[in-house]
């Protein structure tokens, strides 16, 4: 997302940073990592786990801990101050806390899993999935949207990289972030399976919602859910940053930079927040919506669009190897996405019948 308008201008050109202080590589790492982790976790929000679960168990059922009020409180006192920042680098501290909370999630899960392993309550993981009469081979493709979304962060690469002193540092930041997030995902998957075995749910937080036999176990479960909720609060401002910038460029392509126009900046920020708030109230469970988004938009952002850019090769820099890889990416993305969408539709219609 370069502020310079032109057909032949690279997406991340070398430039001199006009701000008083260039963005840091560590800040870029935290922001990219939060973008990656946030994309997959934000799709797993359900009514009982974040908005109502902790509040109602601690304080009972009252109007002031309803889902609408909880969301309103989060939007006004947490999200609104953070989305008001005009530089993505300003979100580096909230992103660092967000990544730390994800690590806390992993730490608690590992403690619970190791304790269960010592007590002999865990199951041995299988290397290959078990298919019975109710599950077909094509059902495995329904995991593709989740996996793709888990590593879709392209929309934040350009605004983060443009604020760096050297945009080429973004390569290192992305690589470090991918390693961090891969370790977090892998750890949660392994420890989650060891802890819950065959009863593990698509949204692992549902498993933590269940009551524990001990007071310490119940406390750890609440800590996991609370860290999850706080993580989502801190993820939204970063995802909102690119959304706001792209909407602005689409609606006002010839206006001045958004960060320098207070009226336009505030208006877009409030409109997006209000729309998100109303959407969150209207759709308490967005799992199927998340699956279809992962099968369409996320696949396009992660594979099809980048592959198309390489094949178009406006700057004449793509090699034969690049073209082969790009073509393979596009073909695999279309095939797997089609199978995933078809399987999801079949599952939904079968459940209704």
GUDOLUM-39404 format. One line per 8 residues: number of its first residue (from 1); their letters; for each residue z, y, x of C-alpha. Coordinates in steps of 0.02 Angstrom, whole numbers. Last residue first. Example, Ala and Ser with C-alpha at 12.3 -4.5 7.8 and 13.67 -1.06 7.14 Angstrom:
2) sa) 357/-53/684  390/-225/615
END
This chain:
353) xxxxxxxx) 323/-1643/-1608  397/-1484/-1537  443/-1573/-1376  265/-1641/-1359  190/-1467/-1383  299/-1395/-1244  266/-1541/-1127  77/-1531/-1155
345) xxxxxxxx) 79/-1343/-1121  179/-1369/-962  62/-1507/-904  -93/-1401/-933  -17/-1252/-842  34/-1359/-693  -135/-1448/-684  -229/-1282/-689
337) xxxxxxxx) -114/-1206/-557  -137/-1357/-443  -327/-1348/-453  -343/-1158/-440  -221/-1144/-295  -299/-1291/-202  -472/-1213/-216  -414/-1040/-165
329) xxxxxxxx) -315/-1100/-15  -457/-1212/44  -578/-1064/37  -458/-956/136  -431/-1092/267  -618/-1117/288  -648/-929/297  -513/-905/428
321) xxxxxxxx) -584/-1048/533  -756/-968/527  -681/-806/590  -635/-654/487  -647/-484/574  -795/-403/487  -694/-255/418  -736/-291/235
313) xxxxxxxx) -707/-477/254  -746/-531/75  -688/-706/117  -525/-644/193  -490/-532/43  -528/-675/-76  -403/-787/15  -269/-653/1
305) xxxxxxxx) -309/-635/-187  -310/-822/-223  -158/-879/-123  7/-789/-146  -38/-649/-267  -152/-758/-375  -29/-903/-374  112/-784/-423
297) xxxxxxxx) 10/-712/-566  -43/-878/-640  63/-1034/-618  219/-936/-571  197/-827/-725  179/-985/-830  338/-1060/-759  436/-898/-779
289) xxxxxxxx) 385/-883/-961  444/-1061/-986  612/-1020/-907  636/-850/-989  795/-882/-1087  881/-728/-1159  715/-645/-1206  744/-494/-1320
281) xxxxxxxx) 894/-428/-1224  809/-443/-1055  652/-361/-1126  752/-213/-1191  834/-186/-1022  671/-207/-927  585/-78/-1038  729/43/-1016
273) xxxxxxxx) 731/21/-827  541/37/-812  538/196/-917  686/271/-822  605/244/-652  435/306/-709  510/467/-775  622/496/-624
265) xxxxxxxx) 477/478/-501  356/581/-603  478/725/-620  536/715/-438  362/719/-361  382/698/-173  427/512/-178  275/479/-289
257) xxxxxxxx) 153/543/-159  38/677/-230  -78/636/-375  -252/563/-358  -217/384/-411  -101/432/-555  -96/284/-676  -136/143/-554
249) xxxxxxxx) -49/222/-405  105/255/-512  108/78/-580  96/14/-401  239/123/-340  353/77/-485  321/-109/-464  346/-96/-276
241) xxxxxxxx) 518/-18/-293  570/-123/-444  573/-280/-338  692/-192/-218  800/-121/-358  809/-292/-445  878/-393/-300  1049/-309/-294
233) xxxxxxxx) 1090/-353/-475  1024/-529/-449  1141/-556/-301  1290/-494/-400  1255/-623/-536  1235/-765/-410  1393/-712/-318  1485/-719/-485
225) xxxxxxxx) 1415/-890/-527  1461/-963/-358  1634/-883/-362  1664/-952/-537  1621/-1127/-477  1734/-1105/-325  1878/-1055/-439  1847/-1205/-553
217) xxxxxxxx) 1849/-1321/-403  2012/-1245/-341  2091/-1268/-514  2037/-1450/-520  1934/-1556/-641  1792/-1432/-650  1711/-1362/-806  1523/-1356/-816
209) xxxxxxxx) 1440/-1190/-777  1408/-1248/-599  1280/-1373/-662  1191/-1235/-760  1183/-1137/-597  1068/-1272/-528  927/-1209/-640  809/-1359/-643
201) xxxxxxxx) 963/-1463/-677  1053/-1589/-566  1115/-1740/-664  1029/-1864/-547  1145/-1814/-404  1260/-1666/-438  1342/-1632/-269  1221/-1720/-152
193) xxxxxxxx) 1076/-1647/-249  1147/-1471/-238  1188/-1493/-54  1008/-1540/-14  923/-1412/-126  1041/-1269/-82  1018/-1306/103  828/-1315/91
185) xxxxxxxx) 818/-1151/-4  933/-1061/117  844/-1131/271  674/-1084/200  741/-910/161  800/-878/339  640/-949/416  529/-847/300
177) xxxxxxxx) 630/-690/338  611/-713/526  423/-735/508  407/-584/393  507/-470/509  406/-527/660  242/-487/574  312/-323/507
169) xxxxxxxx) 334/-264/686  145/-231/683  183/-84/568  260/5/719  388/139/675  420/45/514  402/139/350  228/69/317
161) xxxxxxxx) 291/-108/340  415/-99/196  289/-19/78  155/-145/131  256/-306/129  339/-277/-40  196/-340/-149  172/-493/-38
153) xxxxxxxx) 341/-570/-79  289/-736/-154  384/-874/-64  494/-939/-205  358/-896/-331  245/-1029/-254  384/-1160/-253  432/-1122/-433
145) xxxxxxxx) 252/-1122/-493  219/-1287/-400  366/-1379/-478  262/-1412/-634  146/-1511/-521  270/-1656/-517  240/-1677/-703  65/-1737/-657
137) xxxxxxxx) 136/-1900/-590  208/-1940/-760  386/-1937/-825  446/-2017/-986  395/-2194/-939  482/-2182/-771  440/-2096/-608  566/-2089/-465
129) xxxxxxxx) 530/-1956/-334  509/-2007/-151  631/-1981/-6  779/-2023/-114  949/-1942/-86  1102/-2056/-80  1220/-2013/-222  1385/-1921/-201
121) xxxxxxxx) 1560/-1962/-266  1624/-2051/-111  1775/-1937/-88  1709/-1879/81  1539/-1845/3  1617/-1748/-141  1708/-1638/-15  1547/-1616/84
113) xxxxxxxx) 1455/-1565/-76  1590/-1441/-130  1594/-1361/42  1404/-1358/52  1389/-1276/-118  1517/-1145/-68  1424/-1105/92  1252/-1103/11
105) xxxxxxxx) 1308/-980/-124  1395/-877/11  1228/-874/104  1145/-807/-53  1283/-676/-63  1246/-627/118  1062/-606/74  1109/-487/-67
97) xxxxxxxx) 1231/-393/44  1091/-366/171  975/-312/31  1103/-184/-28  1114/-120/150  925/-115/178  893/-23/15  870/146/100
89) xxxxxxxx) 726/68/199  629/61/34  626/249/33  640/350/-128  812/288/-178  843/309/-365  825/122/-394  997/97/-315
81) xxxxxxxx) 1091/222/-424  1010/155/-584  1036/-29/-542  1225/-35/-523  1316/81/-644  1186/111/-779  1085/-51/-774  1234/-166/-746
73) xxxxxxxx) 1338/-86/-884  1191/-94/-1005  1162/-277/-961  1344/-319/-995  1339/-220/-1157  1184/-313/-1219  1251/-483/-1165  1415/-458/-1255
65) xxxxxxxx) 1566/-420/-1148  1616/-258/-1235  1592/-332/-1409  1726/-461/-1375  1728/-649/-1342  1863/-705/-1221  1916/-616/-1061  1891/-740/-918
57) xxxxxxxx) 1780/-871/-1001  1683/-737/-1096  1647/-633/-942  1599/-777/-827  1477/-860/-945  1409/-712/-1040  1285/-616/-933  1259/-732/-787
49) xxxxxxxx) 1261/-916/-832  1262/-926/-1021  1111/-821/-1062  990/-887/-934  927/-815/-772  817/-937/-676  668/-823/-650  772/-698/-555
41) xxxxxxxx) 817/-833/-430  637/-866/-377  582/-688/-348  750/-634/-280  749/-755/-134  581/-690/-72  613/-505/-104  788/-518/-30
33) xxxxxxxx) 716/-595/127  586/-456/138  718/-321/121  838/-404/243  701/-428/374  636/-250/350  811/-182/377  825/-284/536
25) xxxxxxxx) 657/-214/594  722/-38/570  639/102/473  589/256/571  707/403/579  673/586/539  526/537/430  350/578/487
17) xxxxxxxx) 316/405/556  163/408/666  30/289/609  -55/124/646  -140/67/487  -63/-61/369  -186/-88/227  -335/-46/338
9) xxxxxxxx) -441/105/284  -622/61/246  -625/105/62  -518/259/73  -360/333/1  -218/354/124  -47/316/52  -62/137/112
1) x) 0/0/0
END
